[in-house]
């Protein structure tokens, strides 16, 4: 059993970490505060090849693997959770179902645009009354000649509004329940495809265009994924990989919180020595570090299984469950390490001011 990353994966981690510190971190707080999406950052991710990490070169990717992909999400989330989830949704939720279920023509057109970063992707499944209960969705797609007319609305669409390509789920045979759901590739700009009021996610502040309300009124779509009635299967298998992307994001969030807590604990002195030397704090930091590392191992395991073509649904569900809970614990403990200290904007990072 080999727990060592390859030389290429280590180089990728360093490249992304350097990029994140230089290009993403400086504006992260301001972007979240103003709920602003910066397409320029996504374009730079594309220039580095990160928007197509696991996809074959013939479809615009760099031919890497899913371990490299979760490393990328982790390192971005370490300094900006919003940027991390942008890449996660783009690769796991928008690109993956086209790679898995799309025709060769769809891959050459849509997957290529997503992999190269020419287009930003999103996934539109949830509705106001249909979250986990996918079969309760109300959005319909009715055949009309050589196209389908889609009507309905979707919520909680990460990258919504900013994205160019959407995987949209609708019922083509409502009486059939979950067996009557189909998946469609819908492009921004189609007639009747509009965006309403955004939804705010209090877990982390998302930029303005994300998690928006999507209304589809009479959109005429000729492009659907897989076979008619296969939408439920496509949605569920897509979410298997999506869960591990969110696990990677949680690992990055937790690691970022641990990093900040360690820096502060080494700088802050009480009773003549850094608080990192006090058992009450050192034990806390040890527990935090253990939770982060356990989360990382679960996440990398699930990614490795997917890369090897092995079943990974259970592993990705476990990684998301554990890593998201760990991120909550670690960030909460980090706040306790900082106590009542305030970090003033504009002052050098790493310097702590009461």
N, C-alpha and C positions, 0 to 999 in steps of 0.2 A: 504494500500500500504506500503510494508516493504522495506526500503532502507538499512537495516542493513545486513552486510555479516554474514554468519554463523561462528561459532567458528572454524570449520574446514577450512573455507576459509581464515580466519584471520591467523590461524597457518600456512597455506600454503604460504600466502604472506610473513610472517616473515621468513620462511625457505628459500624461493627463494631470498628474499632481502639479507639475510646473505650470501647465496651461491654466489650471483651475486657480492657482494662487495669483497668477499674473492677470488673467483675463476675466475671471468670473467673480472671485472674492471681493475685489475693490468696490464693485457696484451692487453687490448682492443685497445688502441691507436697504439701500435706497430703492432698488427695484421692487423688493417685497413691500416696503412701506408705501410706495406709490402704486403698487399692483400693476407694474409695467413689464410687458414682455419685450425682450430685446432680441429681435430676429438676427441681429448681427452676431450674437453669441452662437446661435444655432448654425449660422453659416460658417463660423470658424470651426465648429465641431465637424461639419461636413468636410472642410478642407483637410482636417486631420484624419479623415476616413472613419470617424466614430459613428456616423449615422448608418453605416452599413457593415459594422464589425463582423457579424456572423454569416453574412450572405456571400455566395460565390462571386468571384470577380466578373463573370459573364453577366451578372445581374447588377453590377455597379458596386458590389461590396469589396471587402478586403480579404475575404476568405479565411477569417479567423474562427474563433469558437465562442461559446456562451460563457465560459469562465472569463475570457477577456472582456466580454460585454458587461458582466456584473462588476468587474473591476472598474470599468469606466463609470458606471452609474454610482458606485460607491465613492470613488474619488471626487466626482462632481458634487455629490450630496454632502460630502464632508465640509464643503464651504458654502453650498447653496442647494437646499433641498428642492427648490423649484426647478433649477436647471437639471438636476438629476432625474426628476420625474418626467421632464420634457423628453429626455432621451429614452427613458424607460418605456413610456407610452408609444413613442414613435417606433421603436424597434419591436417590443414585445406584443403590442396590441394592434398596431396598424400594419407593420411590414410582415410579421410572422404569418398571419392567416393567408396573405397573398402568396407567400413562399410555400406554405403547406398545401393550400387548396386552390390556388390560382392556376389558370391555364398558362401555357408557355407564352402566349401573347400578352396576357395580363402581367406576367412577371417581367417581360421585356419592356412593357410600357410603365406600369405603376410601381412595381418593386424597384426597377432601375431608378426611377425618379426619387423614390424614398431613400434608397440605399446611398445614392450620391448626394442627398441633401438638397436636391433641386426642389423637392416638395417636402413639407412637414406633414406628418400623419396623425390621425386621431381615431378614436374608437367610440362609437355611439350605440350603446346598449341600454343603459339605465333610463327609466322614465319615472315620473313623479310617483306613480303607483306600482312600479315594477322594478325593484332593485334586485335583490337576491332571487325573487320569484319572477324569473325571466318569462315564464309562460303567460304571465298576466299582462304583457305589453299590449298596448292599444294601437301602435303604429302599424299601418297596413300597406301592402304593395299589391295593386291590382293590374292584371295584364290588360294592355290596350294596344293591340297591333303588335309592333315589333319592340315595344318597351313596356316597362312597369311604371305605374303612377303611384308614387309614395306619398302618404299623408300621415302626419303624427308629430310628436315632439319628443326630444330627448334631453336629459339633464346630466350633470357631472361628467362633462366631456373634457378630459385633460387635453390641452392644446386646442380646445374648441375656439373657433373664431380665427385663430392665427393659422390653423392647419389648412392644407390645400386638398388633402385626400382623406376621406372618412370611410371607415367600415361601419355601415349602418344596418341594423337588424330590424326586420319588419315581418308581419304575418302575411303570407301569401295564401294561406288556407286557415283562417281563424278557428273554425270548428275543430280542427285537428290538434289544438293546443300547442305544446312545444314541438310537435312533429310538423307543424304548419309554418314554422319560422324559416325565413331565408336570409342570407347575408348579401349585401350590395356594396359595391364600390361607388361612392358618390363624391363628386368633385365640387369644391368651392366655386361659387359663381353660377351654379345651375339655377334655373328659374324656380322660384318657390323655396329656395334653400336659404333661410335667414336665421339670424341670431338675436336672441332677446337678452334679458337681464342676466348678468353673470351671477354665479353662486360663489359665496366665499367659503373657503375650507379653513376651519380654525385649527386644524392640525399643523398647517404651515400656510403662510400667506402666498396665494398663487397670483401670478400676474393677471392683468385685466382680461385678456382674451380667453383665459382658461376656465374650465368648469362652467361654461356658458349654457344658456338655454337655447337649444336648437329646434327650430320649427321647420317642418318639411310640409309644404302645402302644394300638392300637385306636381312635384318634381318628376320629370320623365327620365327614367334611368334604364339603360340597356345592359348594364354591366353587373352581373351578380357572381358571387363566389361559389365554387363547388356545384352541387345540384340543388334544385328546388326542394325546400323542406329540410335542408341540411344545416340550417342556421344555428339551431340549438347546439348541435355537435361542434360546429365551428366556434361558437362563442365559448363553450366550456373548455375545449382544448386550448384555445387561445389564452384563457385566463390561467391555465396551469403555468405557462411561462411568465405571464404577467405578474403572478404572485411572487415569483422569485426576483423579478425586477424591483418590486416594492420592498422585498427583503433586503436587496442590495442598497436601496435608498436608506432604509432604516439603519443598516450597518454604518453607512457614511455619516448619518446624523449623529449616531451614538459616538462614533470615533471623533467627530468634530467637537462634541461636548466634552469628551474625556480629555482631548488635547488641551482645550481651554482651561479645564479644571486643574490639570497637572501644571500648566504654566503658572497659574495663579497660586497654587499651593506651594510652589517652589519660591515664589517671590514674596508672598505674604509671611511676615514674621510675627510670632507671638511667644512670649516668655523666652526671648533670646534665640529662637531658631525658627526655620521655615515651618509652616503648619503641615507640610508634607511629612515631617518627621514625627508628628503627633499620631498616636495610634488611632484615635477617632477618625482622622482624615486618611491616613495611610491604608487602613482597613477598607474604608469606603472606596478609595481609588482602586484597590486590588479587586474588590467585587465588581466594580464598573468595568475594569479591563477584562476580567474573566467573561462577563456577559457579552462584551463586544467580540471577543475572540470566538466564543461558542457560536454566536450568530454568524460570524464570517464563515466558519467551517461548515455550518449547515447550508448556507447560501452557495458556497463554492461546490459543495457536494451535489446539490440539485443541478447546478449549471454544468458540472462535469457529466452527470448522468444524461442530460439533454444532449450535450456535445457527442457523447458516445452512442446515441441512439437508443438508450435504455429508458424504461419507464421512469418518469420523474415527477408525476403529478403529486404523489404523496409527499415526496421530499420537498417540493416547492411549497406545498401547503404548510408543512412543518417549519420551513425556513421563514416564511412570512409570519406565522403565528409567533414563533420564538423571537425573531429579530425585531418585530414591531413592539412587542411587550418589553423587550430589553431596551430598545431606544427610549421608551417612556421612562423606564426606571433610571437609566443612565443620565438622561437629561434632567430629570428631577433631582437626582443626587448631585449633579453638577451645580445646580442652583443652590443646594445646601452648602456645597464647598465654598461658593462665592459669598454666601451669607447675604448681608445687606449692601454689598458693594455695587456701585453703579459704574458701567463702562461708558464713558462719554465719547460720542461720535467726534471724529476729527483728530483724536489723540492717537499716538502710535500704538499699533496693535501689539498686544502682549504686555503693555504697561497698564497696571491696574490703579485706578484712582478712586478713593473713597469720597 
